[in-house]
Amino acid sequence: MARRKKRKATRFTSTSAPTPAISLASLPTMESKYALTITLKSDLCSCSGDGFSSGIDSDICYDAEGIPTIPGRRIKGCLREAALETHDADSLFELAFGKTGSGDAGLITVSNAGLVHAETFGDQQTTLDRYTYTRAQTKVDPKTGTAQENTLRFVRVVRHYRDDGSEARFEAPIVVDTTGLDDDTRRQIEDLVSDAALALRNMGLGRNRGFGAVRCQLGPSKNPSTTSLGYLKACKSDNDSIVLSYRVHLDAPLMLPQKSGTRSAAHIPGASVFGFLARKLKSYDAFDELFFGENLYCSPLYPVDAEGNRCLPAAPFVVKVKGGAYDGRFINARDYERRANNSPDDWGTPKPLRDGFLSPITWNPVKVDTQTLYHHSTVGDGTLYTQTCISAGQDFAGYVECAESYAGVVAAALTSGTLSFGRSKSAQYATCSLVKNQRDHIRPGETMPISKNHMYALLLESDTLVLGEDATYATDHATLENALRQALANVCGDSQPLAKSDADSGKDHPISNIQTTLITGYNAKWNQKRPHIRAYSAGSCIVFEAQAACAKVPVTFRIGERQAEGFGQIRLIDLTKVQPENQARTSSEATSEPTNPTESLRRKTITFAESHRSELCASPFVSSFVGRIALMVRESSSEQEFKNRLASIKDDKKREAVQRLFDGLKKHLPPKESRQSQSLSWTELRECLDMLFRLAKYYLKQKSGEEATNAK
């Protein structure tokens, strides 16, 4: 078999190149924006598929602040059904809404609908209570005409009317991809969506039982795009390439499926950015030269830290201490053994970070928030399924490198129109917006000196594909090390800092760690999965002791295949500069009282619950009664209202038992003089009461399990 020629490493070569002046290319109008106004004509339950503790069986969808929302998937599905009432399922209909069973989702993109003129009122639960309430319903036994046992259900619904007496209104942004459409076709699609909106009269749960009556109307968008070239930060290297650093904000949850298909990746791969630009520029005259001529590189988008710096994949040279006096502390793995041996304290056990991200400044982990969303399939058996995706509201950053002649058109594609990555781009997921970027997420031409006998790490900043001797993708340590050694030889010459260690001398450094991952994909045009490929995983690294000095070594360079899709980015790191900021307290500090008043209240509540565990597990506290009291707590807007609800309990034994716990908890909580505020607010007291009865539910469940075990 003929040996395939290996790709040379790509690198930046200049730090003094001036900032380029980029002129945006004039791209044709590629999308039209509209707003769908949904006015409630009755209470609405846009069911999330989830429940809320034991008090609510069917909950609605709402955001992190407690403001109700209507998922974009639900809206698009309802519009599609309504359109079939006014229009035939012809080619125009499939062009607009997509064809069932195909990879084409149609030209219409529907985002989540938010409540118009919504305000927050303290915490999430307080805000939610202002816009919603809970309704009870049961099933009637046809034989007796009375309520059937064990059928009582509670449903949370959005109120029809607002506090000012007006009807609640939601607005959902709708975008129509008009790329390549003539004016007549564009108008026909607009008329189709407008007619479907007028025909849509019901949505959500219980639409045939009085819920979900709506009036919909399509109008022009009220939020025109404001992005410009100023949202990008451009750098230039002396090989005539332009680097455009940018930062995106997730306006909606993001689903980037991995091999499991139901859990999203924690970052936006470069291949997704590459595909987005390809969709945007599919009518560009020089499309083939840009996308297939090695003139474009799209980095992965990683989360940013508190200062806006683009994070790096977690690497094994940073460890977390587990146990001992410094439990939870992050530390350089090289320093751990030295400090543990020279300190009288117990340093516990070091645990390498295997996933996640690290701030390049503090070297502490940065968390990516995820959430689980419920969906109902209308195909086949109509099962309920879940998807774990990246939560909205987070920022990710990266960069695009391209030849200078293409910089204008690439910048225009990034700044014009809507950004979308990942799955379900046409409904609910994937919508992003460009935000002002103040950082260079890569510094072209940045170099660093390498000193002999000092420790360094070559970190795989992205997944990496390297061809082995048999022209297949390799996953062994030696092949990766040889590829890195060859890349360094291009700039260091005979002063090769990376000596042969692993395969030849057996001196592999213990911090070195090579992990592999499975690269998957989906070809929407062919409606087929792409072949699975094994690759070196981002976060893998080779740690080495430099065998020779070198004055200038590029901090970043690329190796391997499919570099345009973000693969093969390597970063050189001086391990002496990896000093994670101290986050953990010593064991003596950890046992002290927390300074956060809210945390102090929670600890006091847990202590109270543990001391009254036997009382919470005894009569009259059973699961259904505890759930009823918990619902009273959550629905009460003041302490007096809760007392009134408590007084309505007819059973004296039950009422007095709850009253004793209520009075006892208030007495147990921190006194006024030890708190910053002068009195305990109802919001704080309600949270403590809610936690108390949640723990009671747990105690009862645990007691039931123990009784079942003993019975056996």
C-alpha positions as CSV (number, residue, x, y, z in Angstrom):
1,M,0.0,0.0,0.0
2,A,1.3,3.4,-0.9
3,R,2.2,5.5,2.1
4,R,0.1,8.6,2.4
5,K,1.9,12.0,2.6
6,K,1.5,13.5,6.1
7,R,0.0,16.9,6.5
8,K,2.4,19.6,7.9
9,A,1.6,21.3,11.1
10,T,-0.1,24.7,10.7
11,R,1.1,27.6,12.8
12,F,1.0,31.4,13.2
13,T,4.3,33.2,12.6
14,S,4.0,36.8,13.6
15,T,3.1,38.9,16.6
16,S,3.6,42.3,15.1
17,A,1.2,42.2,12.1
18,P,-1.2,45.2,12.2
19,T,-4.9,44.8,12.8
20,P,-6.5,44.4,9.4
21,A,-9.2,46.6,8.0
22,I,-12.0,44.3,6.9
23,S,-14.8,45.4,4.6
24,L,-18.0,43.3,5.0
25,A,-19.0,41.6,1.8
26,S,-22.5,42.4,0.5
27,L,-24.4,39.1,1.0
28,P,-27.9,38.7,-0.4
29,T,-30.8,38.8,2.1
30,M,-30.9,35.3,3.5
31,E,-33.8,35.5,6.1
32,S,-37.0,37.3,7.0
33,K,-37.9,37.8,10.6
34,Y,-41.4,37.8,12.1
35,A,-43.0,37.8,15.5
36,L,-45.9,35.4,16.4
37,T,-48.2,37.0,19.0
38,I,-50.1,34.4,21.1
39,T,-52.9,35.9,23.2
40,L,-54.5,33.7,25.9
41,K,-58.2,33.2,25.8
42,S,-58.2,30.8,28.7
43,D,-55.7,29.3,31.2
44,L,-52.8,27.5,29.5
45,C,-50.7,24.5,30.4
46,S,-47.7,24.3,28.1
47,C,-46.8,21.0,29.8
48,S,-43.1,20.3,30.3
49,G,-43.6,16.6,30.8
50,D,-42.2,16.9,34.3
51,G,-43.8,17.1,37.7
52,F,-43.0,19.3,40.8
53,S,-42.3,17.3,44.0
54,S,-45.4,15.6,45.2
55,G,-47.7,18.6,44.8
56,I,-48.0,19.0,41.0
57,D,-48.4,16.1,38.6
58,S,-48.2,18.1,35.4
59,D,-46.0,21.2,35.4
60,I,-45.6,24.0,32.8
61,C,-42.5,25.2,31.1
62,Y,-40.7,28.2,32.6
63,D,-37.3,29.8,32.6
64,A,-34.7,30.1,35.4
65,E,-36.4,33.3,36.7
66,G,-39.8,31.6,36.9
67,I,-41.4,33.3,33.9
68,P,-43.6,31.0,31.9
69,T,-42.6,30.0,28.3
70,I,-44.0,28.0,25.4
71,P,-41.5,25.7,23.7
72,G,-40.8,26.4,20.1
73,R,-41.2,22.8,19.1
74,R,-44.8,22.9,20.4
75,I,-45.6,26.1,18.5
76,K,-44.2,24.8,15.2
77,G,-46.1,21.5,15.6
78,C,-49.3,23.4,16.3
79,L,-48.7,25.7,13.3
80,R,-48.1,22.7,11.1
81,E,-51.4,21.1,12.1
82,A,-53.2,24.4,11.6
83,A,-51.6,24.9,8.2
84,L,-53.0,21.5,7.1
85,E,-56.5,22.9,7.8
86,T,-56.0,25.8,5.4
87,H,-53.5,24.4,2.9
88,D,-52.8,21.1,1.1
89,A,-49.6,19.2,1.9
90,D,-48.0,20.1,-1.4
91,S,-44.5,21.1,-2.3
92,L,-44.9,24.6,-0.8
93,F,-46.0,23.2,2.5
94,E,-43.1,20.8,2.7
95,L,-40.7,23.6,1.7
96,A,-42.0,25.6,4.6
97,F,-42.5,23.0,7.3
98,G,-40.3,20.2,6.1
99,K,-41.2,16.6,5.1
100,T,-41.9,14.0,7.8
101,G,-39.1,11.3,7.9
102,S,-36.6,13.4,6.0
103,G,-33.6,15.4,7.3
104,D,-35.1,18.6,5.9
105,A,-36.7,20.6,8.7
106,G,-38.1,23.2,6.4
107,L,-37.4,26.9,6.0
108,I,-39.3,28.1,9.1
109,T,-37.5,28.4,12.4
110,V,-39.6,28.9,15.5
111,S,-38.0,29.9,18.9
112,N,-39.5,29.7,22.3
113,A,-42.3,32.1,23.1
114,G,-41.8,34.4,26.1
115,L,-44.3,36.3,28.2
116,V,-44.7,39.9,27.0
117,H,-43.8,42.6,29.6
118,A,-42.9,40.0,32.2
119,E,-41.3,41.0,35.5
120,T,-39.5,39.1,38.2
121,F,-40.6,39.2,41.8
122,G,-37.8,38.0,44.1
123,D,-36.9,34.4,43.7
124,Q,-38.1,31.9,41.0
125,Q,-41.0,30.5,43.0
126,T,-42.4,33.9,43.9
127,T,-42.3,35.0,40.2
128,L,-43.9,31.8,39.1
129,D,-46.7,32.1,41.6
130,R,-47.6,35.6,40.2
131,Y,-48.2,34.2,36.7
132,T,-49.6,30.7,37.5
133,Y,-51.7,28.8,39.8
134,T,-52.5,25.1,40.5
135,R,-55.8,23.4,39.5
136,A,-57.0,20.1,40.8
137,Q,-58.9,17.5,38.8
138,T,-60.1,14.0,39.4
139,K,-61.9,11.2,37.6
140,V,-65.5,10.4,38.2
141,D,-66.5,6.7,38.7
142,P,-69.2,6.0,36.2
143,K,-70.9,3.5,38.5
144,T,-71.1,5.6,41.7
145,G,-71.0,9.1,40.2
146,T,-68.4,10.1,42.8
147,A,-64.7,10.7,42.6
148,Q,-62.7,7.6,41.8
149,E,-60.0,6.8,44.3
150,N,-56.3,7.6,43.6
151,T,-57.2,9.8,40.6
152,L,-56.7,13.3,42.1
153,R,-54.2,15.2,40.0
154,F,-52.8,18.7,40.3
155,V,-51.9,20.7,37.1
156,R,-50.1,24.1,37.1
157,V,-51.5,26.5,34.5
158,V,-50.6,30.0,33.3
159,R,-53.2,32.5,34.3
160,H,-55.5,33.9,31.6
161,Y,-55.4,37.4,33.0
162,R,-52.5,39.5,34.3
163,D,-52.7,41.5,37.5
164,D,-53.8,44.6,35.6
165,G,-56.7,42.7,34.1
166,S,-55.2,42.4,30.6
167,E,-55.0,39.0,28.8
168,A,-51.6,37.4,29.0
169,R,-49.6,37.5,25.7
170,F,-46.6,35.6,24.5
171,E,-44.3,36.4,21.6
172,A,-42.3,33.8,19.6
173,P,-39.6,34.9,17.0
174,I,-40.0,33.2,13.6
175,V,-37.3,33.3,11.0
176,V,-37.8,32.2,7.4
177,D,-34.7,31.2,5.4
178,T,-35.2,33.0,2.1
179,T,-31.8,32.1,0.5
180,G,-32.3,31.5,-3.2
181,L,-36.1,32.2,-3.0
182,D,-37.8,34.5,-5.5
183,D,-40.2,37.2,-4.2
184,D,-43.3,35.2,-5.2
185,T,-42.3,32.1,-3.3
186,R,-41.3,34.1,-0.3
187,R,-44.7,35.8,-0.2
188,Q,-46.5,32.5,-0.5
189,I,-44.6,31.1,2.5
190,E,-45.4,34.2,4.5
191,D,-49.1,33.9,3.6
192,L,-49.0,30.2,4.5
193,V,-47.6,30.9,8.0
194,S,-49.9,33.9,8.5
195,D,-53.0,31.8,7.6
196,A,-51.8,29.0,9.9
197,A,-51.4,31.5,12.8
198,L,-55.0,32.7,12.3
199,A,-56.3,29.1,12.2
200,L,-54.5,28.1,15.4
201,R,-57.0,28.3,18.2
202,N,-55.8,25.8,20.8
203,M,-52.5,24.5,22.2
204,G,-51.0,22.8,25.2
205,L,-52.5,20.2,27.6
206,G,-56.2,19.8,28.1
207,R,-57.2,21.8,25.0
208,N,-60.5,19.9,24.8
209,R,-61.2,20.6,28.5
210,G,-61.1,24.4,28.6
211,F,-57.3,24.9,28.6
212,G,-55.2,26.4,25.9
213,A,-57.6,28.6,24.0
214,V,-55.5,31.2,22.1
215,R,-55.6,33.8,19.4
216,C,-52.5,34.0,17.2
217,Q,-51.3,36.6,14.7
218,L,-48.1,36.9,12.6
219,G,-46.5,40.3,12.4
220,P,-43.1,41.9,11.7
221,S,-40.3,41.3,14.0
222,K,-39.8,43.9,16.8
223,N,-36.2,43.0,17.4
224,P,-34.1,43.7,14.3
225,S,-30.5,42.4,14.3
226,T,-28.0,44.9,15.7
227,T,-24.7,42.9,15.1
228,S,-21.9,44.5,13.2
229,L,-18.3,44.1,12.4
230,G,-17.5,45.6,15.8
231,Y,-18.7,42.4,17.4
232,L,-15.6,40.6,16.0
233,K,-12.0,41.0,16.9
234,A,-9.6,40.6,13.9
235,C,-5.9,39.7,14.0
236,K,-3.5,39.1,11.1
237,S,-0.5,36.9,10.7
238,D,2.2,37.3,8.1
239,N,1.0,34.3,6.1
240,D,-1.9,36.5,5.0
241,S,-4.5,34.7,7.1
242,I,-7.1,36.6,9.2
243,V,-8.3,35.4,12.6
244,L,-11.7,36.5,13.6
245,S,-12.4,36.0,17.3
246,Y,-16.0,36.0,18.4
247,R,-18.3,35.2,21.3
248,V,-21.9,33.9,21.2
249,H,-24.7,33.9,23.7
250,L,-27.1,31.0,23.9
251,D,-30.6,32.4,23.5
252,A,-32.1,28.9,23.5
253,P,-31.0,25.5,24.8
254,L,-28.4,23.8,22.6
255,M,-28.4,20.2,21.6
256,L,-25.2,18.8,20.0
257,P,-25.7,15.0,20.2
258,Q,-22.9,12.7,20.9
259,K,-22.9,9.0,20.2
260,S,-25.7,8.4,22.7
261,G,-28.0,10.8,20.8
262,T,-29.8,12.0,23.9
263,R,-27.1,13.9,25.7
264,S,-25.4,17.0,24.3
265,A,-21.7,17.6,24.1
266,A,-20.6,20.4,26.5
267,H,-19.2,22.6,23.7
268,I,-19.8,23.6,20.1
269,P,-17.5,21.6,17.9
270,G,-15.7,23.3,15.0
271,A,-17.5,21.0,12.6
272,S,-20.8,22.6,13.6
273,V,-19.4,26.1,13.0
274,F,-18.0,24.8,9.6
275,G,-21.5,23.5,8.7
276,F,-23.2,26.7,9.8
277,L,-20.9,28.8,7.5
278,A,-21.4,26.3,4.7
279,R,-25.2,26.8,5.0
280,K,-24.9,30.6,5.1
281,L,-22.5,30.7,2.1
282,K,-24.0,28.0,-0.1
283,S,-24.6,30.5,-2.8
284,Y,-21.2,32.1,-2.6
285,D,-19.3,32.0,-5.9
286,A,-16.0,30.9,-4.4
287,F,-17.6,28.2,-2.2
288,D,-15.4,25.4,-3.3
289,E,-12.2,27.3,-2.9
290,L,-13.1,28.5,0.6
291,F,-14.4,25.3,2.0
292,F,-12.4,22.7,0.2
293,G,-9.2,24.6,-0.6
294,E,-7.7,24.6,3.0
295,N,-8.6,28.3,3.2
296,L,-10.8,28.1,6.3
297,Y,-10.3,26.9,9.9
298,C,-13.2,26.9,12.5
299,S,-12.2,26.4,16.1
300,P,-14.5,24.7,18.6
301,L,-16.5,27.2,20.8
302,Y,-15.7,26.7,24.4
303,P,-17.3,28.3,27.5
304,V,-15.8,31.6,28.8
305,D,-14.7,32.2,32.4
306,A,-15.8,35.1,34.6
307,E,-13.4,37.5,32.8
308,G,-14.5,36.5,29.3
309,N,-11.4,34.3,28.6
310,R,-12.0,31.3,26.3
311,C,-11.5,28.1,28.4
312,L,-9.4,25.1,27.7
313,P,-10.4,21.4,28.0
314,A,-9.7,20.0,31.4
315,A,-6.2,18.4,31.5
316,P,-4.8,15.8,33.9
317,F,-2.0,18.1,35.0
318,V,-4.6,19.8,37.2
319,V,-5.9,17.6,40.0
320,K,-8.6,18.0,42.7
321,V,-7.8,17.0,46.2
322,K,-10.3,14.6,47.7
323,G,-10.4,14.3,51.5
324,G,-8.0,15.6,54.0
325,A,-7.4,19.1,55.2
326,Y,-7.6,20.6,51.7
327,D,-10.6,18.7,50.3
328,G,-11.9,20.3,47.1
329,R,-8.7,22.2,46.4
330,F,-7.3,22.3,42.8
331,I,-3.6,22.0,42.4
332,N,-0.9,21.4,39.9
333,A,-0.3,17.7,39.8
334,R,3.5,18.2,39.9
335,D,3.2,20.2,43.1
336,Y,0.9,17.8,44.8
337,E,3.5,15.2,45.8
338,R,6.0,17.8,46.9
339,R,3.5,19.6,49.1
340,A,2.0,16.4,50.5
341,N,5.4,15.0,51.5
342,N,6.5,18.3,53.1
343,S,3.3,19.2,54.9
344,P,2.1,17.9,58.3
345,D,-1.5,18.1,57.0
346,D,-3.4,15.3,55.4
347,W,-3.5,16.1,51.7
348,G,-6.1,13.4,50.8
349,T,-6.1,11.8,47.4
350,P,-5.4,13.5,44.0
351,K,-8.2,13.1,41.4
352,P,-7.2,14.1,37.8
353,L,-9.9,16.1,35.9
354,R,-11.1,13.9,33.1
355,D,-13.7,16.2,31.6
356,G,-15.0,19.8,31.7
357,F,-13.1,23.0,31.2
358,L,-10.4,25.1,32.9
359,S,-10.0,28.8,33.0
360,P,-6.6,29.7,31.3
361,I,-6.1,32.4,34.0
362,T,-7.1,30.9,37.3
363,W,-6.8,27.2,36.2
364,N,-10.0,26.4,38.1
365,P,-12.9,24.4,36.5
366,V,-15.6,26.3,34.7
367,K,-19.0,24.6,34.7
368,V,-21.3,24.2,31.7
369,D,-24.9,24.1,32.9
370,T,-27.2,21.5,31.3
371,Q,-30.9,20.8,31.6
372,T,-33.2,17.9,30.7
373,L,-36.1,18.6,28.5
374,Y,-39.1,16.4,27.8
375,H,-40.6,15.8,24.4
376,H,-43.5,13.7,23.1
377,S,-43.0,11.8,19.8
378,T,-46.0,11.9,17.4
379,V,-44.5,9.2,15.3
380,G,-44.9,5.5,16.0
381,D,-46.0,4.7,19.6
382,G,-45.9,8.3,20.7
383,T,-43.5,7.8,23.6
384,L,-42.2,10.5,25.9
385,Y,-38.5,11.0,25.7
386,T,-35.9,13.3,27.1
387,Q,-32.9,15.2,25.9
388,T,-30.1,16.6,28.0
389,C,-28.9,19.8,26.5
390,I,-26.8,22.9,27.2
391,S,-28.8,25.5,29.1
392,A,-29.6,28.9,27.5
393,G,-28.0,32.0,28.9
394,Q,-24.3,30.9,28.7
395,D,-21.5,32.3,26.5
396,F,-19.1,30.4,24.3
397,A,-16.1,31.8,22.4
398,G,-13.9,30.7,19.5
399,Y,-12.4,32.0,16.3
400,V,-12.3,31.5,12.6
401,E,-9.1,31.6,10.5
402,C,-9.3,32.2,6.8
403,A,-7.3,33.6,3.9
404,E,-7.4,37.4,3.8
405,S,-9.3,37.5,0.5
406,Y,-12.3,35.6,2.2
407,A,-12.3,37.6,5.4
408,G,-15.1,39.9,4.3
409,V,-17.5,37.2,3.3
410,V,-16.8,35.1,6.5
411,A,-17.3,38.2,8.7
412,A,-20.6,38.9,6.9
413,A,-21.8,35.4,7.5
414,L,-21.1,35.6,11.2
415,T,-22.7,39.1,11.7
416,S,-25.7,38.9,9.4
417,G,-28.8,37.0,10.5
418,T,-29.3,34.3,13.1
419,L,-26.6,32.0,14.4
420,S,-27.6,28.4,15.0
421,F,-25.7,25.3,15.7
422,G,-26.6,21.7,16.5
423,R,-29.9,19.7,16.3
424,S,-33.4,21.0,16.0
425,K,-32.4,24.3,14.6
426,S,-35.9,25.0,13.3
427,A,-37.7,24.7,16.6
428,Q,-36.8,25.5,20.2
429,Y,-33.1,24.7,20.2
430,A,-29.8,26.1,18.7
431,T,-30.5,29.9,18.4
432,C,-27.5,32.0,19.4
433,S,-26.7,35.7,19.1
434,L,-23.3,37.4,18.6
435,V,-22.3,39.5,21.5
436,K,-19.6,42.1,21.7
437,N,-16.2,40.5,22.1
438,Q,-13.3,42.2,23.9
439,R,-10.8,39.3,23.8
440,D,-8.5,37.7,21.4
441,H,-9.3,34.1,21.8
442,I,-6.1,33.2,20.1
443,R,-3.0,35.5,19.7
444,P,-1.5,35.0,16.2
445,G,2.2,34.5,16.4
446,E,2.4,34.1,20.1
447,T,5.6,32.2,21.1
448,M,7.4,31.1,24.2
449,P,10.9,30.0,25.0
450,I,11.6,26.5,26.1
451,S,14.3,25.9,28.7
452,K,16.2,22.7,29.0
453,N,15.2,20.4,31.9
454,H,11.9,22.3,32.5
455,M,8.5,20.6,32.4
456,Y,6.0,21.4,29.6
457,A,2.8,20.0,28.4
458,L,1.4,19.7,24.9
459,L,-2.3,19.9,25.4
460,L,-4.8,18.8,22.7
461,E,-7.1,21.8,22.7
462,S,-9.5,20.0,20.3
463,D,-10.1,16.5,19.2
464,T,-7.3,15.4,16.9
465,L,-7.2,13.0,13.9
466,V,-3.8,11.6,13.0
467,L,-3.1,9.0,10.3
468,G,-1.0,6.1,11.2
469,E,1.4,4.1,9.1
470,D,-1.5,2.0,7.6
471,A,-3.4,5.2,6.5
472,T,-6.1,4.7,9.1
473,Y,-6.7,7.0,12.1
474,A,-4.5,6.0,15.0
475,T,-5.2,6.1,18.7
476,D,-1.9,5.0,20.2
477,H,0.4,7.1,22.2
478,A,3.5,6.7,20.0
479,T,1.8,8.0,16.8
480,L,0.6,11.1,18.5
481,E,3.9,11.8,20.1
482,N,5.7,11.3,16.8
483,A,3.3,13.8,15.1
484,L,4.0,16.4,17.8
485,R,7.7,15.8,17.6
486,Q,7.6,16.4,13.9
487,A,5.6,19.6,14.3
488,L,8.1,20.9,16.8
489,A,11.0,20.0,14.5
490,N,9.6,22.4,11.9
491,V,10.4,25.4,14.2
492,C,13.0,24.1,16.6
493,G,15.2,22.3,14.0
494,D,17.9,20.2,15.6
495,S,17.0,21.6,19.1
496,Q,14.2,19.1,19.5
497,P,12.7,19.6,23.0
498,L,10.5,16.5,23.0
499,A,12.8,13.5,23.3
500,K,11.7,10.0,22.4
501,S,10.3,8.7,25.6
502,D,7.2,6.5,25.6
503,A,7.7,3.8,23.0
504,D,11.5,3.8,22.9
505,S,12.8,4.5,26.5
506,G,9.8,3.8,28.7
507,K,10.2,7.2,30.4
508,D,6.6,8.4,29.9
509,H,5.8,11.0,32.4
510,P,3.0,9.9,34.8
511,I,1.0,13.1,34.2
512,S,0.7,12.3,30.5
513,N,-2.7,11.0,29.6
514,I,-4.1,10.0,26.3
515,Q,-7.8,9.5,25.9
516,T,-9.8,8.7,22.8
517,T,-13.3,9.6,21.7
518,L,-15.7,8.6,19.0
519,I,-16.4,11.2,16.3
520,T,-19.9,10.8,14.9
521,G,-22.0,12.9,12.6
522,Y,-25.1,12.9,10.5
523,N,-25.5,13.8,6.8
524,A,-28.8,15.6,6.5
525,K,-28.7,15.5,2.7
526,W,-28.4,11.7,2.5
527,N,-30.4,11.2,5.7
528,Q,-27.7,8.8,7.0
529,K,-25.2,8.6,9.9
530,R,-21.6,9.2,9.0
531,P,-19.0,6.6,9.8
532,H,-17.7,6.5,13.3
533,I,-14.1,7.5,13.7
534,R,-11.8,7.1,16.7
535,A,-9.8,10.2,17.6
536,Y,-7.5,11.6,20.3
537,S,-9.8,13.4,22.7
538,A,-9.5,17.1,23.6
539,G,-7.9,17.4,27.0
540,S,-5.3,14.7,26.4
541,C,-1.8,15.8,26.9
542,I,1.8,14.7,26.7
543,V,4.0,16.1,29.5
544,F,7.7,16.2,28.9
545,E,11.0,17.4,30.3
546,A,12.6,19.5,27.6
547,Q,15.8,17.9,26.3
548,A,17.0,21.0,24.6
549,A,16.4,24.8,24.8
550,C,14.6,26.7,22.0
551,A,14.2,30.5,21.9
552,K,10.9,30.7,20.1
553,V,8.2,28.0,20.0
554,P,4.7,28.7,18.8
555,V,2.2,28.5,21.7
556,T,-0.5,27.1,19.3
557,F,-0.2,25.0,16.2
558,R,-2.2,22.3,14.4
559,I,-1.5,18.8,13.3
560,G,-3.5,16.0,11.7
561,E,-6.5,15.8,9.4
562,R,-9.7,17.7,9.0
563,Q,-8.2,20.8,10.4
564,A,-10.9,23.0,8.8
565,E,-13.5,21.4,11.0
566,G,-11.6,22.3,14.2
567,F,-9.5,19.2,14.7
568,G,-5.9,19.1,15.7
569,Q,-5.4,22.3,17.7
570,I,-2.4,21.9,20.0
571,R,-1.3,24.3,22.8
572,L,2.1,24.4,24.5
573,I,1.9,25.1,28.3
574,D,4.6,25.9,30.8
575,L,3.7,23.8,33.8
576,T,5.4,26.1,36.2
577,K,2.8,28.7,35.4
578,V,-0.1,26.4,36.1
579,Q,-1.0,27.5,39.6
580,P,-4.7,27.1,40.3
581,E,-6.2,29.7,42.6
582,N,-7.0,28.4,46.1
583,Q,-10.7,27.6,46.3
584,A,-10.9,25.3,49.2
585,R,-10.8,25.9,53.0
586,T,-8.9,23.8,55.5
587,S,-10.8,21.3,57.5
588,S,-11.0,23.7,60.5
589,E,-12.4,26.4,58.3
590,A,-14.9,24.0,56.7
591,T,-16.5,23.2,60.0
592,S,-17.1,26.9,60.9
593,E,-20.5,28.5,60.5
594,P,-21.0,29.8,56.9
595,T,-21.0,33.5,56.4
596,N,-23.9,33.3,53.8
597,P,-27.1,33.9,55.7
598,T,-29.1,31.7,53.3
599,E,-26.7,28.8,53.7
600,S,-26.9,29.2,57.5
601,L,-30.7,29.0,57.4
602,R,-30.5,25.8,55.3
603,R,-28.1,24.2,57.7
604,K,-30.3,25.1,60.6
605,T,-33.3,23.6,58.9
606,I,-31.5,20.3,58.2
607,T,-30.4,20.1,61.8
608,F,-34.0,20.7,63.0
609,A,-35.3,18.1,60.6
610,E,-32.8,15.5,61.8
611,S,-33.7,16.2,65.5
612,H,-37.4,15.8,64.7
613,R,-37.1,12.9,62.4
614,S,-39.1,10.5,64.6
615,E,-42.0,13.1,64.8
616,L,-42.0,13.6,61.0
617,C,-42.2,9.8,60.5
618,A,-45.1,9.3,63.0
619,S,-48.9,9.9,62.7
620,P,-50.4,12.1,61.3
621,F,-47.6,12.6,58.8
622,V,-48.1,10.4,55.8
623,S,-46.9,11.1,52.3
624,S,-50.2,12.6,51.0
625,F,-50.6,14.9,54.0
626,V,-47.0,16.1,53.8
627,G,-47.5,16.9,50.1
628,R,-50.6,18.9,50.9
629,I,-48.8,21.0,53.6
630,A,-45.8,21.5,51.2
631,L,-48.3,22.9,48.6
632,M,-49.8,25.2,51.2
633,V,-46.3,26.6,51.9
634,R,-45.4,27.2,48.3
635,E,-48.7,28.9,47.4
636,S,-48.8,31.2,50.4
637,S,-47.6,34.7,49.6
638,S,-47.2,35.7,53.3
639,E,-46.8,34.1,56.7
640,Q,-50.3,35.2,57.6
641,E,-51.8,33.5,54.5
642,F,-50.0,30.3,55.5
643,K,-51.4,30.5,59.0
644,N,-54.9,31.0,57.6
645,R,-54.5,28.0,55.3
646,L,-53.2,26.0,58.3
647,A,-56.2,27.0,60.4
648,S,-58.5,25.6,57.6
649,I,-57.3,22.0,58.5
650,K,-60.3,20.5,60.2
651,D,-58.5,17.6,61.9
652,D,-57.2,19.0,65.2
653,K,-54.4,16.5,65.5
654,K,-53.0,17.2,62.1
655,R,-53.3,21.0,62.5
656,E,-51.6,21.0,65.9
657,A,-48.8,18.7,64.7
658,V,-47.9,21.1,61.9
659,Q,-48.3,24.1,64.1
660,R,-45.7,22.6,66.6
661,L,-43.2,22.1,63.8
662,F,-43.8,25.6,62.4
663,D,-43.3,27.2,65.8
664,G,-40.3,25.0,66.6
665,L,-38.6,25.8,63.3
666,K,-39.0,29.5,63.7
667,K,-37.5,29.3,67.2
668,H,-34.6,27.2,65.9
669,L,-33.6,29.5,63.1
670,P,-30.9,32.2,63.8
671,P,-32.0,35.0,66.1
672,K,-32.4,38.6,64.7
673,E,-29.2,39.9,66.3
674,S,-27.0,37.4,64.5
675,R,-28.4,38.2,61.1
676,Q,-27.9,41.2,58.8
677,S,-31.6,41.9,58.4
678,Q,-33.8,42.8,61.3
679,S,-36.4,40.1,60.8
680,L,-36.8,36.7,59.0
681,S,-38.7,37.4,55.7
682,W,-41.4,35.1,54.5
683,T,-39.4,34.2,51.5
684,E,-36.6,32.8,53.7
685,L,-39.1,31.2,56.1
686,R,-41.0,29.6,53.2
687,E,-37.8,28.1,51.7
688,C,-36.9,26.6,55.1
689,L,-40.4,25.2,55.5
690,D,-40.4,23.8,52.0
691,M,-37.0,22.1,52.7
692,L,-38.4,20.7,56.0
693,F,-41.3,19.0,54.3
694,R,-39.2,17.7,51.4
695,L,-37.0,16.0,54.0
696,A,-40.1,14.6,55.6
697,K,-41.1,13.0,52.3
698,Y,-37.6,11.5,52.1
699,Y,-37.8,10.2,55.7
700,L,-41.2,8.6,55.0
701,K,-39.9,7.0,51.8
702,Q,-36.9,5.6,53.6
703,K,-39.0,4.3,56.4
704,S,-41.3,2.6,53.9
705,G,-38.3,0.9,52.3
706,E,-37.0,-0.3,55.6
707,E,-40.3,-1.8,56.6
708,A,-40.6,-3.6,53.3
709,T,-37.1,-5.1,53.8
710,N,-37.9,-6.2,57.3
711,A,-41.1,-7.8,56.1
712,K,-39.2,-10.0,53.8
